[in-house]
Amino acid sequence: MKLIIKIFLLSILFASCKTYNLLETKEPVEDRSNFLYDENYQYRIKKDDKISISVWGEDNLSVGSTYGIYNSNEVYGKWLLVDADGNIEIPKIGTTNVVNKTIPELKEEIKTDLKKWLVNPIVDVKVLNKQITVLGEVRSPNIIIVDKDQNTLLEMISKTGGFDFYANLKAIKVVRQEGENVRVTNIDMTKPEDILNRNLLLHPGDIIIVPSKKNKEFDKRVSIIIPFTTTISAAAIIMGLF
């Protein structure tokens, strides 16, 4: 009788504590047409980006100069925020629209404007918030700040400490925002012949989602059952779950 009551209470516990894995992939998305390697790809500045500008030997014309004692970083707030209209306020130059410009394009534009006052300005421009997000079954899910425009999938996974035990390597997703469109592709890391796609090249702003295996929920339930039951009764309950 006690065993029946125990099983009944456990069934109520499972019913009330059921969770849904939002990162579980059911139907893989295989379209990679928007994720092919592009050797000409360059990051383009977006609204809300944080920009630092360095002018060699001209601290009064710099914002978060990499040439100065205090480098540009978010802690000191030494950056220019691209506003809703796509503009920043550059010292001496004034309001400048920067949205959709590449870093080299903006550098050349600033150098040209500064030549009105400087003979040979040396200018460096950085976007401080270029990042790739890794979510799901990795050891340390995180937002990773990147300096490069081309970053590999395995490189980003390694920065999170690698895959966790329950990672579903057959259904890793990469999400990319392109204007108003959101592109998604699925990567199967278990295919030895698919090495090029396994190490997909990523761009700043991409999101990596590592879903969990379907047996994760079952294993979580088993971990609850074992401490509160005998070996025989636990085995009986487990068999009843299949």
ChimeraX attribute file (.defattr): number of C-alpha atoms within 10 A of each C-alpha:
attribute: neighborCount
match mode: 1-to-1
recipient: residues
	/A:1	5
	/A:2	7
	/A:3	11
	/A:4	10
	/A:5	10
	/A:6	13
	/A:7	17
	/A:8	11
	/A:9	12
	/A:10	18
	/A:11	13
	/A:12	10
	/A:13	13
	/A:14	13
	/A:15	10
	/A:16	9
	/A:17	10
	/A:18	10
	/A:19	9
	/A:20	8
	/A:21	13
	/A:22	9
	/A:23	18
	/A:24	18
	/A:25	20
	/A:26	9
	/A:27	8
	/A:28	15
	/A:29	16
	/A:30	13
	/A:31	12
	/A:32	15
	/A:33	9
	/A:34	12
	/A:35	18
	/A:36	11
	/A:37	13
	/A:38	10
	/A:39	7
	/A:40	5
	/A:41	11
	/A:42	16
	/A:43	18
	/A:44	15
	/A:45	20
	/A:46	19
	/A:47	16
	/A:48	16
	/A:49	20
	/A:50	22
	/A:51	23
	/A:52	24
	/A:53	25
	/A:54	24
	/A:55	23
	/A:56	17
	/A:57	13
	/A:58	15
	/A:59	14
	/A:60	11
	/A:61	17
	/A:62	24
	/A:63	22
	/A:64	26
	/A:65	27
	/A:66	19
	/A:67	17
	/A:68	16
	/A:69	8
	/A:70	11
	/A:71	15
	/A:72	22
	/A:73	17
	/A:74	12
	/A:75	6
	/A:76	10
	/A:77	13
	/A:78	19
	/A:79	22
	/A:80	20
	/A:81	18
	/A:82	21
	/A:83	17
	/A:84	11
	/A:85	11
	/A:86	18
	/A:87	19
	/A:88	22
	/A:89	14
	/A:90	16
	/A:91	12
	/A:92	12
	/A:93	11
	/A:94	10
	/A:95	12
	/A:96	15
	/A:97	15
	/A:98	23
	/A:99	20
	/A:100	14
	/A:101	15
	/A:102	15
	/A:103	19
	/A:104	14
	/A:105	12
	/A:106	20
	/A:107	18
	/A:108	15
	/A:109	13
	/A:110	21
	/A:111	18
	/A:112	13
	/A:113	13
	/A:114	19
	/A:115	11
	/A:116	8
	/A:117	9
	/A:118	12
	/A:119	9
	/A:120	11
	/A:121	17
	/A:122	16
	/A:123	19
	/A:124	21
	/A:125	21
	/A:126	20
	/A:127	21
	/A:128	18
	/A:129	18
	/A:130	21
	/A:131	20
	/A:132	20
	/A:133	18
	/A:134	23
	/A:135	19
	/A:136	22
	/A:137	22
	/A:138	23
	/A:139	17
	/A:140	17
	/A:141	20
	/A:142	17
	/A:143	16
	/A:144	17
	/A:145	14
	/A:146	18
	/A:147	14
	/A:148	13
	/A:149	15
	/A:150	17
	/A:151	17
	/A:152	13
	/A:153	19
	/A:154	15
	/A:155	14
	/A:156	21
	/A:157	20
	/A:158	13
	/A:159	15
	/A:160	18
	/A:161	12
	/A:162	17
	/A:163	18
	/A:164	15
	/A:165	12
	/A:166	16
	/A:167	21
	/A:168	22
	/A:169	19
	/A:170	18
	/A:171	26
	/A:172	25
	/A:173	23
	/A:174	23
	/A:175	18
	/A:176	20
	/A:177	12
	/A:178	11
	/A:179	7
	/A:180	6
	/A:181	8
	/A:182	9
	/A:183	17
	/A:184	20
	/A:185	19
	/A:186	22
	/A:187	24
	/A:188	18
	/A:189	18
	/A:190	13
	/A:191	12
	/A:192	9
	/A:193	9
	/A:194	12
	/A:195	12
	/A:196	10
	/A:197	17
	/A:198	20
	/A:199	16
	/A:200	20
	/A:201	18
	/A:202	25
	/A:203	22
	/A:204	22
	/A:205	20
	/A:206	19
	/A:207	20
	/A:208	24
	/A:209	22
	/A:210	28
	/A:211	24
	/A:212	25
	/A:213	19
	/A:214	15
	/A:215	10
	/A:216	14
	/A:217	14
	/A:218	12
	/A:219	11
	/A:220	10
	/A:221	18
	/A:222	16
	/A:223	10
	/A:224	13
	/A:225	20
	/A:226	14
	/A:227	10
	/A:228	12
	/A:229	16
	/A:230	12
	/A:231	11
	/A:232	8
	/A:233	17
	/A:234	17
	/A:235	14
	/A:236	12
	/A:237	16
	/A:238	14
	/A:239	9
	/A:240	8
	/A:241	9
	/A:242	6
